[in-house]
Amino acid sequence: MKLLPTCREVRERLTDYSEGSLSLRERASMRMHLLLCAACNAFYRGLRAVPGVARFLLGAEPPPPPPEAAKALEAALRRMGDHRH
């Protein structure tokens, strides 16, 4: 993996990143990309929310999302839409 992975590479490895199964170098480069790329960061936060959503759907009360999560997700989706044109 290069010093900073592409957005596609990050999305492909987010599960590994979440599970802690990447090398120290890979984790560091993924973390740096997530700090610099709002779209990938929002995607990652959405991925991390999946277990809470599943608990909610199964009847358990999920923890509330951070207040800035909705705004960050909306902004990331707008940016992703802008890249398609």
C-alpha angles and dihedrals in degrees: 000000000000123000089270118021122220121255089257092052091049093051091048092053102038094103091052089047092050092049093048094238097129126097118258091257092049092047091050094050091046091049092049091051091049090051092051101038116064093188094055091042091054090047090051093049089050090052090051090052093060096088090051091050090049091051090049092051089049091052104265118121111247122218113263116263118248111271094245095050097089093048092047092048093049091049092048092050090050091051091048089051090050091055092057094067 
